[in-house]
Amino acid sequence: MTWKGTLCILLSLNVFLNLSSFCDGHPHSINSESAVRVLSNDTAKRAGVAAEVAGYADVAKQIIDLAVFGAAQNRSYRRLADFTDTIGNRVSGSNNLEMAIKYMYNAMVQDGLDVHLEPVKIPHWVRGKESAEMTAPRAKTLAILGLGSSVGTPPEGIEAEVLVVQSFEELKRRASEAAGRIVVFNQPYVSYGETVAYRAYGASEAAKVGAVATLIRSVTPFSINSPHTGWQDYQDGVKRIPTACITVEDAELMWRMAQRGQKIVVKLTMGAKTLPDADSFNTVAEIKGWQHPEQVVLLSGHLDSWDVGQGAMDDGGGAMISWEALSLIKDLGLRPRRTLRTVLWTAEEQGGVGAQQYFNLHKVNMSNFDLVMESDLGTFTPIGLQFTGSDAAQKVMEEVVKLLAPINTTKLEAHGEGTDISPWMQAGVPGASLHVADSRYFWFHHSEGDTMSVQDPRDMDLCSALWAVVAYVVADLQEMLPR
């Protein structure tokens, strides 16, 4: 800010304070001199924080050098490959997920971290055998993936005529045609946040107008005949009908057929069922703070995945860099003032189930949570950090990300995001998420394409370096981030 700008602020403040004195009839002792003092103190404090953070430049460079060029180069990628190749996909309630938790517990203990498990109850939905075939106007096998929490069909399946619509609005307009039919949603992809409503609510909306099942166009901007799964939510008081995703190609094929007036018939068979909630764990690893061990900077990713592909991108990468950040700090012999805590969440895909139970358990100590961080949009080339917090906290974080200049990720953006950290942010705890070049993320999301082939070792090194620098510096500053 220029000196003229500062002067304008001081004059405005003085006028405001003088007017206030007249308004309430009580003269105030505050005057322009004290206003100058307040602003001077604020400026000095800000300068002090900037200087304190800048003092971490050498440490930040050490972390970056170790992760990107040193002995830890490619380590997070190797760890992810070993993990996903050994365990495979890890859906909530499955044996694979429990094997994954044991694997990560043992691996982090061997890494010299302080590790423990915190028990939670999680949903247990099982896909079972499933198939779909178009029987008219011609025979064609349809690639499908049943949606999480879907009910199954009768053992003999459901065979019915299809009604193809492109929106909820069209479904309402054509409600009289829906009874007894399988509704196919061929909604265009706008963005994940907007278009996912069809996956989440399509079954209940179709059931309200008498449909017997739904097939939803996969929520993706790109397809090579690949169906994408995900969680869906039945509405209370609405009949539960089977629901699955189909490929973009098949949704568009049936739309074209319908536009020609052709009668389309599909036979759908799904063995899906929901079992009683299963026992599981959030996996927690720590480096205890030397001065304020009760205060916490939390890093996280989720360990569960869908039951297709390897869950390498969603969210094996986020889990691995949250472990790797602690490893880098430990390898350099660093120990921050506050505790660094990595939490690998369970049952995120079912709506942040493990994270919500963690929040319920630990919110009594909310004032001790300094910053919560989540990586769950891939570990592609990092672009910057997304942050939610007070203006004062934002100023601190703007200084912190300057330390990432060696890897060109000094951007601080608005709005930290993540299913698992959202309860904390909603309660006023500062939150941060990793922003990466994620244009391809939804190509592979929740599909058989989510494998190690999507991952890049150097990108993961860069993400690990960013994650470790931010977490360590915030955990070691004299003061917690202002609320």
Phi and psi in degrees as a GROMACS rama.xvg file:
@    title "Ramachandran Plot"
@    xaxis  label "Phi"
@    yaxis  label "Psi"
@TYPE xy
-75.9547  164.722  THR-2
-65.4192  -31.1117  TRP-3
-65.2155  -41.145  LYS-4
-62.2903  -42.6295  GLY-5
-61.9712  -43.171  THR-6
-60.8869  -42.9946  LEU-7
-59.7763  -42.8127  CYS-8
-62.5638  -44.0833  ILE-9
-63.1781  -44.1245  LEU-10
-62.1736  -43.5199  LEU-11
-62.2454  -42.5746  SER-12
-64.6623  -41.8581  LEU-13
-63.2898  -45.1049  ASN-14
-59.2568  -45.5162  VAL-15
-59.4347  -44.8914  PHE-16
-67.497  -39.7165  LEU-17
-64.9013  -42.6924  ASN-18
-61.3893  -39.2864  LEU-19
-60.9326  -37.5827  SER-20
-61.2803  -44.5447  SER-21
-67.4266  -38.1296  PHE-22
-64.642  -42.6199  CYS-23
-99.4013  0.0653221  ASP-24
78.4328  2.98116  GLY-25
-118.727  119.047  HIS-26
-65.2832  136.486  PRO-27
-95.6994  144.879  HIS-28
-76.389  -18.1235  SER-29
-69.3516  133.33  ILE-30
-136.617  -174.91  ASN-31
-62.5001  -29.253  SER-32
-65.4546  -44.1845  GLU-33
-71.2496  -31.2475  SER-34
-62.4686  -41.8918  ALA-35
-59.3271  -40.5809  VAL-36
-64.399  -42.6289  ARG-37
-60.4812  -48.8943  VAL-38
-65.4935  -37.9249  LEU-39
-63.4027  -42.0087  SER-40
-62.6963  -42.2125  ASN-41
-62.8418  -44.9585  ASP-42
-63.0352  -41.8543  THR-43
-65.1422  -40.019  ALA-44
-63.5301  -43.4967  LYS-45
-62.5114  -42.9038  ARG-46
-63.4642  -36.8913  ALA-47
-65.2043  -42.1347  GLY-48
-63.857  -43.9025  VAL-49
-60.2048  -41.6789  ALA-50
-67.7665  -40.4458  ALA-51
-62.1933  -47.3125  GLU-52
-64.6304  -41.9778  VAL-53
-59.5234  -26.2259  ALA-54
-66.0878  -11.6534  GLY-55
-92.7079  7.4801  TYR-56
-57.2672  -43.1723  ALA-57
-66.7389  -41.883  ASP-58
-64.992  -42.4755  VAL-59
-59.9545  -41.902  ALA-60
-65.4141  -37.2944  LYS-61
-61.4578  -44.5499  GLN-62
-62.2447  -47.659  ILE-63
-61.7562  -45.074  ILE-64
-62.0843  -42.3162  ASP-65
-63.4658  -43.5763  LEU-66
-72.325  -40.6834  ALA-67
-97.3704  -33.3548  VAL-68
-122.138  -16.5523  PHE-69
-96.5267  -152.169  GLY-70
-64.0189  -22.9458  ALA-71
-90.7547  3.1899  ALA-72
-55.9101  131.255  GLN-73
69.7747  3.12225  ASN-74
-66.636  -43.2313  ARG-75
-64.8913  -35.3188  SER-76
-65.7856  -45.6318  TYR-77
-62.327  -42.7183  ARG-78
-60.8337  -42.2938  ARG-79
-65.9072  -41.9386  LEU-80
-63.5762  -45.7055  ALA-81
-59.3815  -43.9056  ASP-82
-66.13  -53.0524  PHE-83
-71.8374  -34.6119  THR-84
-66.7126  -33.1916  ASP-85
-78.5223  -44.1418  THR-86
-95.9734  -40.3592  ILE-87
83.2341  -156.924  GLY-88
-74.7249  162.517  ASN-89
-143.743  70.5952  ARG-90
-77.2585  150.273  VAL-91
-51.4301  129.629  SER-92
88.5786  -6.74161  GLY-93
-87.5521  160.537  SER-94
-61.5671  -36.3778  ASN-95
-59.5477  -39.3792  ASN-96
-65.2569  -42.2685  LEU-97
-65.954  -37.136  GLU-98
-63.1267  -38.0586  MET-99
-64.2459  -41.5971  ALA-100
-64.4174  -44.2279  ILE-101
-63.0264  -41.5494  LYS-102
-58.4899  -49.9505  TYR-103
-69.27  -36.4507  MET-104
-58.1299  -51.6557  TYR-105
-64.1745  -40.7748  ASN-106
-64.295  -40.8509  ALA-107
-75.7699  -31.0168  MET-108
-63.4192  -46.1228  VAL-109
-63.0122  -25.0514  GLN-110
-78.3067  -4.09369  ASP-111
88.094  16.7886  GLY-112
-93.8366  160.206  LEU-113
-85.7915  109.845  ASP-114
-122.355  140.082  VAL-115
-149.556  165.04  HIS-116
-112.89  140.409  LEU-117
-118.46  117.22  GLU-118
-68.5493  142.475  PRO-119
-144.089  163.675  VAL-120
-104.399  135.054  LYS-121
-134.481  156.699  ILE-122
-63.8019  151.262  PRO-123
-133.067  88.8982  HIS-124
-103.545  136.626  TRP-125
-118.633  129.975  VAL-126
-67.4613  -47.1516  ARG-127
69.7059  -176.178  GLY-128
-75.2654  142.984  LYS-129
-149.368  149.003  GLU-130
-160.698  157.627  SER-131
-145.239  139.963  ALA-132
-140.228  132.212  GLU-133
-82.0215  124.067  MET-134
-103.743  -16.8558  THR-135
-149.444  144.322  ALA-136
-78.3539  -6.90276  PRO-137
-149.77  165.612  ARG-138
-79.8097  131.659  ALA-139
-157.973  129.644  LYS-140
-75.9477  133.332  THR-141
-105.623  129.233  LEU-142
-76.2663  125.928  ALA-143
-133.043  158.944  ILE-144
-136.776  115.662  LEU-145
-58.0655  148.63  GLY-146
-93.0809  144.52  LEU-147
-54.691  134.243  GLY-148
78.8672  1.66707  SER-149
-63.2633  146.695  SER-150
-80.0327  162.833  VAL-151
-88.5116  173.788  GLY-152
-88.9276  169.655  THR-153
-58.0414  158.058  PRO-154
-53.4684  -33.5973  PRO-155
-82.1293  -4.29817  GLU-156
86.3299  -179.168  GLY-157
-122.88  124.345  ILE-158
-117.796  122.641  GLU-159
-155.408  160.927  ALA-160
-70.1388  151.28  GLU-161
-102.068  141.457  VAL-162
-115.35  118.995  LEU-163
-100.407  126.319  VAL-164
-130.897  161.175  VAL-165
-109.692  -2.64387  GLN-166
-162.279  165.384  SER-167
-63.0727  -35.767  PHE-168
-63.1183  -42.3914  GLU-169
-65.4599  -37.9079  GLU-170
-59.8177  -42.0535  LEU-171
-64.8741  -41.6973  LYS-172
-63.4284  -32.7667  ARG-173
-107.953  25.5267  ARG-174
-54.2032  -34.729  ALA-175
-66.8534  -17.8396  SER-176
-92.0972  -7.92146  GLU-177
-85.7957  -23.8166  ALA-178
-58.0665  128.533  ALA-179
76.9749  4.24289  GLY-180
-107.345  163.499  ARG-181
-91.2554  119.297  ILE-182
-87.1914  126.496  VAL-183
-105.62  121.369  VAL-184
-92.9166  118.445  PHE-185
-111.712  54.1962  ASN-186
-72.3614  139.892  GLN-187
-70.1416  151.174  PRO-188
-82.2266  117.48  TYR-189
-100.461  -58.6479  VAL-190
-157.176  161.899  SER-191
-61.3792  -45.7058  TYR-192
-58.1829  -35.6756  GLY-193
-87.0467  -44.9742  GLU-194
-75.6862  -24.0333  THR-195
-63.2006  -16.0998  VAL-196
-58.399  -31.0931  ALA-197
-68.8509  -39.1355  TYR-198
-67.5035  -42.0531  ARG-199
-71.2419  -41.629  ALA-200
-118.867  -0.903876  TYR-201
-57.5339  -42.1249  GLY-202
-62.9622  -47.0546  ALA-203
-67.7672  -39.4619  SER-204
-63.8758  -39.6832  GLU-205
-71.1089  -37.1738  ALA-206
-63.3451  -33.2365  ALA-207
-60.7816  -27.4865  LYS-208
-106.874  18.6863  VAL-209
92.5173  9.49548  GLY-210
-66.9541  154.124  ALA-211
-100.709  -15.2413  VAL-212
-167.964  165.669  ALA-213
-133.909  145.38  THR-214
-123.001  122.4  LEU-215
-107.732  131.144  ILE-216
-58.6482  130.926  ARG-217
-57.4451  141.455  SER-218
-85.8357  85.4918  VAL-219
-156.623  147.278  THR-220
-85.3592  -7.64205  PRO-221
-146.441  139.253  PHE-222
-146.518  141.255  SER-223
-120.074  64.9389  ILE-224
54.9382  41.4106  ASN-225
-112.666  117.636  SER-226
-77.5013  149.564  PRO-227
-123.003  132.451  HIS-228
-94.9954  -168.433  THR-229
155.984  173.922  GLY-230
-81.6672  147.882  TRP-231
-132.889  155.105  GLN-232
-118.702  115.908  ASP-233
-75.4803  139.445  TYR-234
-84.3101  141.33  GLN-235
-59.8809  138.284  ASP-236
79.9795  3.50766  GLY-237
-111.691  137.53  VAL-238
-56.6005  137.562  LYS-239
-90.4577  118.673  ARG-240
-117.535  153.356  ILE-241
-61.3831  144.034  PRO-242
-146.48  138.234  THR-243
-145.72  160.712  ALA-244
-95.8125  144.398  CYS-245
-116.939  173.635  ILE-246
-76.3272  158.754  THR-247
-56.4909  -43.1037  VAL-248
-61.2039  -43.605  GLU-249
-73.1612  -34.1253  ASP-250
-63.1484  -42.8062  ALA-251
-70.4374  -35.5105  GLU-252
-59.0002  -48.2935  LEU-253
-68.7359  -31.9202  MET-254
-62.2245  -45.3837  TRP-255
-63.639  -42.2522  ARG-256
-60.4735  -42.8075  MET-257
-64.589  -37.9156  ALA-258
-64.2299  -28.4485  GLN-259
-81.8203  -5.88188  ARG-260
85.7121  13.1266  GLY-261
-77.2977  142.826  GLN-262
-80.3064  126.171  LYS-263
-113.042  130.485  ILE-264
-124.279  135.152  VAL-265
-128.673  140.541  VAL-266
-107.987  123.11  LYS-267
-116.827  130.199  LEU-268
-128.795  124.588  THR-269
-137.754  129.003  MET-270
-97.1674  21.2994  GLY-271
-64.8337  144.08  ALA-272
-156.03  155.964  LYS-273
-108.06  125.226  THR-274
-98.4806  169.472  LEU-275
-58.1625  152.006  PRO-276
-52.2086  144.669  ASP-277
-105.156  157.115  ALA-278
-80.5991  137.445  ASP-279
-152.617  -170.038  SER-280
-146.438  145.883  PHE-281
-85.246  136.724  ASN-282
-102.735  124.082  THR-283
-122.815  127.827  VAL-284
-127.324  143.62  ALA-285
-138.793  153.226  GLU-286
-116.663  113.076  ILE-287
-68.2315  139.536  LYS-288
-69.9836  146.407  GLY-289
-83.6552  -25.9804  TRP-290
-109.083  -43.3786  GLN-291
-127.207  71.1989  HIS-292
-62.6158  -21.0199  PRO-293
-78.5607  -17.9801  GLU-294
-90.4203  143.293  GLN-295
-133.12  133.54  VAL-296
-106.194  121.068  VAL-297
-106.76  127.044  LEU-298
-109.979  148.732  LEU-299
-159.741  159.436  SER-300
-154.817  168.863  GLY-301
-106.831  143.135  HIS-302
-87.8468  -26.9094  LEU-303
-76.4399  165.086  ASP-304
-148.346  -175.586  SER-305
-82.0375  173.812  TRP-306
-93.0216  28.4074  ASP-307
-133.265  157.471  VAL-308
63.1125  -151.3  GLY-309
-115.507  -4.24232  GLN-310
60.1825  31.7061  GLY-311
-73.7077  -43.899  ALA-312
-81.5865  -43.7991  MET-313
-119.861  93.5015  ASP-314
-131.838  41.4297  ASP-315
-56.8217  -40.89  GLY-316
-61.6555  -45.1993  GLY-317
-63.6011  -39.0242  GLY-318
-64.4315  -43.2998  ALA-319
-67.9798  -40.7401  MET-320
-70.4206  -24.6893  ILE-321
-74.4513  -28.6607  SER-322
-76.0248  -46.9814  TRP-323
-58.4248  -36.4493  GLU-324
-57.7348  -44.2799  ALA-325
-65.6844  -40.0629  LEU-326
-60.9641  -44.1397  SER-327
-61.2702  -43.778  LEU-328
-66.9009  -42.1355  ILE-329
-64.4545  -44.1561  LYS-330
-61.4243  -30.3268  ASP-331
-86.6142  1.34284  LEU-332
71.3255  23.8292  GLY-333
-90.8529  146.103  LEU-334
-143.681  112.394  ARG-335
-76.3022  169.5  PRO-336
-61.9079  -41.1455  ARG-337
-103.535  165.887  ARG-338
-74.4931  133.68  THR-339
-97.2804  122.848  LEU-340
-126.055  119.659  ARG-341
-97.3245  127.426  THR-342
-118.608  123.976  VAL-343
-100.727  104.837  LEU-344
-71.7216  154.159  TRP-345
-113.165  147.49  THR-346
57.6635  41.7095  ALA-347
-67.8593  -38.9404  GLU-348
-64.3306  -19.3743  GLU-349
-92.7156  13.1835  GLN-350
110.041  29.2519  GLY-351
69.9964  38.8649  GLY-352
-64.3821  -49.5086  VAL-353
-64.258  -40.1411  GLY-354
-66.6702  -38.1546  ALA-355
-64.6098  -39.4843  GLN-356
-69.9943  -33.7264  GLN-357
-63.137  -45.5577  TYR-358
-60.3205  -45.2489  PHE-359
-59.9793  -36.1111  ASN-360
-75.2352  -37.376  LEU-361
-105.563  -3.91524  HIS-362
-65.8349  -18.4649  LYS-363
-60.1866  -25.6528  VAL-364
-104.833  27.4559  ASN-365
-55.4148  -35.8513  MET-366
-64.9837  -17.3534  SER-367
-91.6889  -3.50095  ASN-368
-88.5966  111.899  PHE-369
-79.7709  -48.5342  ASP-370
-153.438  136.124  LEU-371
-113.866  133.527  VAL-372
-127.42  141.476  MET-373
-141.178  136.02  GLU-374
-117.594  109.842  SER-375
-149.152  30.0201  ASP-376
-130.29  34.3636  LEU-377
93.433  160.786  GLY-378
-120.327  53.6992  THR-379
-80.5768  -167.756  PHE-380
-56.1648  121.628  THR-381
-71.5456  142.989  PRO-382
-110.846  -36.4979  ILE-383
175.489  -163.556  GLY-384
-120.94  133.777  LEU-385
-96.7661  137.46  GLN-386
-139.274  137.796  PHE-387
-121.84  124.991  THR-388
177.241  -178.291  GLY-389
-67.3925  164.897  SER-390
-59.0602  -40.4278  ASP-391
-64.8488  -41.0009  ALA-392
-66.2324  -36.7258  ALA-393
-60.165  -40.148  GLN-394
-61.7785  -40.6926  LYS-395
-64.0914  -46.5895  VAL-396
-66.345  -30.4777  MET-397
-61.5164  -35.4652  GLU-398
-72.4656  -39.4899  GLU-399
-61.4884  -45.1697  VAL-400
-69.7387  -17.1526  VAL-401
-61.6623  -25.7601  LYS-402
-68.1888  -12.343  LEU-403
-92.5945  12.1379  LEU-404
-53.5764  -37.4126  ALA-405
-60.4015  -23.0795  PRO-406
-113.983  12.6553  ILE-407
59.1573  42.2141  ASN-408
-128.58  54.1316  THR-409
-92.0616  11.1496  THR-410
-81.6429  126.103  LYS-411
-109.972  119.398  LEU-412
-110.716  160.788  GLU-413
-74.6952  154.33  ALA-414
71.7655  84.8007  HIS-415
-63.8016  146.671  GLY-416
-140.793  161.566  GLU-417
150.659  129.902  GLY-418
-55.1662  -40.769  THR-419
-78.9201  -25.4972  ASP-420
-101.198  -4.28234  ILE-421
-59.8252  -36.7817  SER-422
-59.9703  -36.1475  PRO-423
-69.0388  -45.5128  TRP-424
-64.3615  -38.8612  MET-425
-63.6106  -26.7794  GLN-426
-88.78  2.47718  ALA-427
100.24  2.42089  GLY-428
-80.0742  133.4  VAL-429
-57.9059  140.483  PRO-430
-135.475  148.179  GLY-431
-138.629  145.516  ALA-432
-134.037  155.522  SER-433
-81.9486  128.062  LEU-434
-106.17  121.016  HIS-435
-122.894  170.201  VAL-436
-73.5942  85.8638  ALA-437
-103.12  24.6935  ASP-438
-61.7969  -24.1465  SER-439
-97.66  -0.777182  ARG-440
-55.9228  -47.9541  TYR-441
-80.4829  -1.49507  PHE-442
-66.0685  -37.9516  TRP-443
-107.747  -14.2305  PHE-444
-53.9058  124.737  HIS-445
59.5549  32.164  HIS-446
-132.011  173.494  SER-447
-64.0761  -14.9688  GLU-448
-78.5728  -7.98714  GLY-449
-80.7189  84.4191  ASP-450
-131.147  179.314  THR-451
-62.1238  -21.1182  MET-452
-63.3112  -20.5054  SER-453
-77.8695  -23.75  VAL-454
-86.2809  150.451  GLN-455
-126.288  127.909  ASP-456
-59.1307  -44.4674  PRO-457
-66.3089  -41.4949  ARG-458
-57.298  -42.9387  ASP-459
-66.1397  -36.0979  MET-460
-61.2343  -44.5354  ASP-461
-64.9182  -42.4493  LEU-462
-62.8271  -41.9258  CYS-463
-62.4319  -42.5255  SER-464
-62.8692  -47.3517  ALA-465
-58.1236  -48.966  LEU-466
-59.2099  -45.0914  TRP-467
-69.9236  -43.127  ALA-468
-62.2362  -50.1829  VAL-469
-60.8306  -47.5063  VAL-470
-63.7666  -45.9948  ALA-471
-65.2651  -47.9737  TYR-472
-63.3698  -46.7237  VAL-473
-60.7386  -39.5857  VAL-474
-70.4775  -18.5332  ALA-475
-106.447  -6.13945  ASP-476
-63.6123  155  LEU-477
-57.5804  -41.6374  GLN-478
-114.82  150.372  GLU-479
-67.6923  160.625  MET-480
-61.6745  134.324  LEU-481
-67.5355  138.409  PRO-482
